[in-house]
C-alpha cells in the first residue's frame, strides 16, 4: 500500500537568520533504514532590526521639532532607511518622513505651533 502525504515541519528552535541550510528526508521502518532524499538548499530570511533608541525630541524654533536617535543594536549588515512619524496629540493623521541612514536632515518644519506631538 502506497501512502502519499505532504508533511510540514518547521525548524525554528535552532535556525539562525540569514543562513543557508541543506535539508534532506529519510524514511525508517521498525526493521530498516531507507535511503536519504536528494538534499535541497534553503535559506532563512533576514531578521527585522531592533528598535532605535530615542535620544532627544525638542522644539527647534516655531513649527520645527529636532529629533535625535541612536541606531538599532541589532540589524543585518546595514540600515536601509529610517521612517520618522509624528502626529499631533489630537490628530489621527500622522506625518511621516523617510530618511536614509547616512543623510543628515534639517529639523522637520511642517509642524504647527502650540500643538503637542506624540
C-alpha positions in Angstrom: 0.0 0.0 0.0 1.5 3.4 -1.0 0.8 6.4 1.2 1.2 9.8 -0.2 1.4 12.6 2.3 2.6 16.1 2.5 4.1 17.0 5.8 5.1 20.4 7.0 7.8 20.7 9.5 9.2 23.9 10.9 12.7 24.2 12.4 12.5 27.4 14.3 14.3 26.4 17.5 17.8 26.2 16.0 17.5 28.2 12.7 19.7 31.3 12.5 18.8 34.3 10.5 20.3 34.7 7.0 21.8 31.2 6.9 21.7 28.6 4.2 20.7 25.1 5.3 21.0 21.7 3.5 17.8 19.7 4.1 17.0 16.0 3.3 14.4 13.5 4.4 15.0 9.8 5.2 12.3 7.2 5.9 12.5 4.5 8.5 10.6 1.3 9.3 10.8 -0.8 12.5 13.4 -3.1 10.8 15.4 -0.9 8.5 16.6 2.5 7.4 15.7 3.9 4.0 18.0 6.0 1.7 18.0 9.7 2.2 16.4 12.0 -0.3 18.5 14.3 -2.5 19.3 17.3 -0.4 18.0 20.8 -1.2 19.3 24.1 0.0 17.1 26.6 1.7 18.0 29.9 3.3 16.4 31.8 6.2 15.3 35.4 5.9 17.0 38.4 7.4 15.6 39.4 10.8 14.0 42.7 11.4 16.2 45.3 13.1 15.6 46.1 16.8 14.1 49.4 17.7 16.2 52.6 17.5 16.9 54.4 20.8 15.3 57.8 21.0 17.7 60.4 22.4 16.0 63.7 22.0 12.9 65.3 20.6 12.8 69.1 21.3 11.4 72.3 19.9 13.7 73.9 17.3 12.0 77.3 16.7 8.5 77.9 15.7 7.0 75.0 13.8 10.0 72.7 14.0 11.0 69.7 16.1 14.5 68.3 16.4 14.6 64.5 16.6 17.7 62.5 17.5 18.2 58.8 17.9 20.8 56.0 18.1 20.7 53.2 15.5 19.3 49.8 16.5 21.6 47.5 18.5 20.9 44.5 16.2 20.5 44.5 12.4 21.8 42.6 9.4 24.7 44.4 7.6 23.1 47.9 7.3 20.1 50.0 7.8 18.4 51.0 4.5 16.1 53.7 5.8 14.5 55.3 8.9 10.9 56.4 8.9 10.1 59.1 11.4 6.4 59.5 12.2 4.9 62.5 14.1 1.2 63.2 14.8 -0.5 65.9 16.8 -1.8 64.6 20.1 -5.4 65.0 18.9 -4.8 64.2 15.2 -5.3 60.7 13.7 -3.3 61.5 10.5 0.4 61.1 11.2 3.1 62.8 9.2 6.0 60.6 8.0 9.4 61.3 6.7 11.7 58.6 5.2 15.4 59.3 5.9 18.5 57.5 4.5 20.7 56.4 7.5 23.8 58.4 6.4 22.0 61.6 5.5 21.8 64.5 7.9 18.3 66.1 7.8 17.4 69.6 8.9 14.7 69.7 11.6 11.2 68.8 10.5 9.5 72.0 9.7 5.9 71.0 8.8 4.8 71.2 12.5 2.2 73.6 13.8 2.8 75.9 16.7 1.3 75.1 20.1 0.3 71.5 19.3 1.6 68.5 21.3 3.0 65.7 19.2 3.3 62.0 20.1 
